[in-house]
């Protein structure tokens, strides 16, 4: 834990407590980048960092679809400005930051925020199970495995964790059959896959 607050990214927006992304179509804020910032702040751990992390988490959790009647209940808006869930992978990219944060540093958050984040994770994992991406979709499959294994362990839910373990075994057998992951030659997807496997191995 450091004695000085974490330097904030230059595109941090103090009005939204998320990371600003400027495009030709306007200004947007990705929920997943907010989740990563919150995790980094909590890990850094100064009182100032943790106080700001609560504000960032408020903004991230506001991006989660919480209407039970929505077909993607528990998923996240990719951009805070989106009206509905558009990218179904948003839940994977948010939970890959929120779950390790809670496993490692949950005690640094207020009791209320801990409860809120754990509930968001549970709803997100239920959505991941409903989506159950095709095993050949390598990078998202590995995020599914990462989030489901570690999330199930975090929530002390053997059923959720067992689904992750089974999917890991299935993915390994599938990859062995063809000799390489389906997305082996994609620089963008490969980074996601390697990061997921690294986090899983170091849990």
C-alpha positions in Angstrom: 0.0 0.0 0.0 1.4 3.4 -1.0 1.5 6.6 1.0 0.6 8.8 -2.0 -2.5 8.6 -4.1 -2.5 6.8 -7.4 -1.9 9.2 -10.3 -5.1 9.4 -12.3 -5.2 8.8 -16.1 -5.2 12.1 -18.1 -8.6 11.1 -19.5 -10.2 10.6 -16.1 -13.4 12.7 -16.0 -14.1 14.0 -12.5 -17.7 14.8 -13.5 -18.6 11.2 -14.3 -15.9 9.4 -12.3 -15.2 7.4 -15.5 -12.6 7.5 -18.2 -13.4 9.8 -21.0 -13.2 8.6 -24.6 -13.5 11.3 -27.3 -14.6 10.3 -30.8 -15.9 12.0 -33.9 -19.4 11.1 -32.6 -19.0 12.7 -29.2 -17.7 12.0 -25.7 -18.3 8.5 -24.2 -17.3 6.6 -21.0 -16.5 2.9 -21.1 -17.8 0.9 -18.0 -14.9 -1.6 -18.2 -12.3 1.1 -18.0 -14.1 2.4 -14.9 -14.0 -1.1 -13.4 -10.3 -1.3 -14.1 -9.7 2.1 -12.5 -11.6 1.2 -9.4 -9.6 -2.0 -9.0 -6.4 -0.1 -9.4 -7.4 2.5 -6.9 -8.4 -0.1 -4.3 -5.2 -2.0 -4.8 -3.2 1.2 -4.4 -5.0 1.7 -1.2 -4.5 5.2 0.2 -7.6 6.7 1.9 -7.9 9.1 -1.0 -7.7 6.2 -3.5 -10.4 4.2 -1.7 -12.7 7.2 -1.3 -12.4 7.9 -5.1 -12.8 4.2 -5.8 -16.2 4.3 -4.1 -17.3 7.1 -6.5 -15.9 5.2 -9.5 -17.7 2.0 -8.5 -21.0 4.0 -8.1 -20.6 5.0 -11.7 -19.7 1.5 -12.9 -22.5 -0.2 -11.1 -24.9 2.4 -12.5 -24.0 0.9 -15.9 -25.4 -2.6 -15.0 -28.8 -3.5 -16.3 -30.9 -4.0 -13.3 -34.4 -4.5 -14.8 -35.2 -8.1 -14.2 -37.5 -8.2 -17.2 -34.6 -7.2 -19.5 -33.2 -10.1 -21.6 -29.7 -9.1 -20.5 -30.4 -8.6 -16.8 -27.0 -8.4 -15.1 -25.0 -7.3 -18.1 -23.4 -3.9 -18.4 -23.7 -1.0 -20.8 -20.5 -0.8 -22.8 -20.7 3.0 -22.6 -22.4 4.8 -19.8 -24.2 6.8 -22.6 -25.8 3.7 -24.1 -29.5 3.3 -23.7 -29.5 -0.5 -23.7 -26.9 -3.3 -23.5 -25.4 -3.5 -27.0 -22.2 -5.5 -26.5 -22.9 -8.7 -24.7 -19.3 -9.1 -23.8 -19.4 -6.1 -21.5 -20.2 -8.2 -18.5 -17.0 -10.3 -19.0 -14.8 -7.2 -19.3 -16.2 -5.6 -16.1 -16.2 -8.7 -14.0 -12.5 -9.5 -14.9 -11.6 -6.4 -12.8 -14.3 -6.5 -10.1 -13.8 -10.1 -9.1 -10.1 -10.0 -8.5 -10.6 -6.7 -6.6 -13.1 -8.3 -4.3 -10.9 -11.4 -3.8 -7.9 -9.4 -2.8 -9.0 -6.1 -1.3 -12.7 -6.3 -0.4 -11.9 -5.3 3.2 -10.9 -1.9 2.0 -14.4 -1.1 0.8 -17.4 0.0 3.0 -19.8 -2.8 4.0 -22.5 -1.3 1.8 -20.2 -1.2 -1.2 -19.0 -4.7 -0.6 -22.6 -5.9 -0.6 -23.4 -4.0 -3.8 -20.4 -5.2 -5.7 -20.9 -8.8 -4.7 -24.6 -8.6 -5.8 -23.4 -7.1 -9.1 -21.0 -9.9 -9.6 -23.7 -12.5 -8.8 -26.1 -11.0 -11.4 -23.2 -10.8 -13.9 -22.3 -14.4 -13.5 -26.0 -15.4 -14.0 -25.9 -13.5 -17.3 -22.6 -15.2 -18.3 -24.2 -18.6 -17.7 -27.2 -17.7 -19.8 -25.0 -16.5 -22.7 -22.7 -19.5 -22.4 -20.5 -18.5 -25.3 -19.3 -21.0 -27.8 -16.1 -22.7 -26.8 -14.4 -21.7 -30.1 -14.8 -18.0 -29.1 -11.4 -18.2 -27.4 -11.0 -14.8 -25.7 -14.5 -14.6 -24.3 -14.6 -18.2 -23.4 -11.4 -17.7 -21.3 -13.0 -14.6 -19.7 -16.1 -16.8 -19.0 -13.8 -19.4 -17.4 -11.9 -16.8 -15.4 -14.9 -15.0 -14.1 -16.9 -18.1 -13.4 -14.2 -20.0 -11.5 -13.0 -17.1 -9.4 -16.4 -15.6 -9.0 -17.9 -18.9 -7.8 -15.1 -19.2 -5.3 -15.5 -15.6 -4.2 -19.3 -16.0 -3.7 -18.7 -19.4 -2.0 -21.0 -20.9 -4.6 -19.8 -24.4 -5.6 -22.3 -24.7 -8.5 -21.1 -21.5 -10.2 -17.4 -22.5 -9.7 -18.0 -26.0 -11.0 -19.4 -24.6 -14.2 -16.1 -22.7 -14.7 -14.0 -25.8 -13.9 -16.0 -27.8 -16.5 -15.7 -25.2 -19.1 -12.0 -25.0 -18.6 -11.6 -28.7 -19.1 -13.8 -28.6 -22.2 -11.8 -25.7 -23.7 -8.5 -27.5 -23.0 -9.7 -30.6 -24.7 -11.1 -28.6 -27.7 -7.8 -26.7 -28.1 -5.8 -30.0 -27.9 -7.9 -31.4 -30.6 -7.0 -28.7 -33.1 -3.5 -27.9 -31.8 -4.0 -24.1 -31.4 -6.6 -21.7 -30.1 -9.0 -20.5 -32.7 -7.9 -16.9 -32.2 -4.2 -17.5 -32.0 -3.3 -15.0 -34.7 -5.3 -12.0 -33.4 -3.1 -9.6 -31.4 -6.1 -8.0 -29.7 -7.8 -11.3 -28.7 -4.5 -13.0 -27.8 -3.8 -10.3 -25.1 -7.2 -10.9 -23.6 -6.7 -14.7 -23.6 -3.2 -14.5 -22.1 -4.3 -12.1 -19.4 -7.2 -14.3 -18.4 -5.1 -17.5 -18.3 -2.4 -15.6 -16.2 -5.0 -14.4 -13.7 -6.5 -17.8 -13.4 -3.1 -19.5 -12.9 -2.0 -16.9 -10.2 -5.2 -17.0 -8.2 
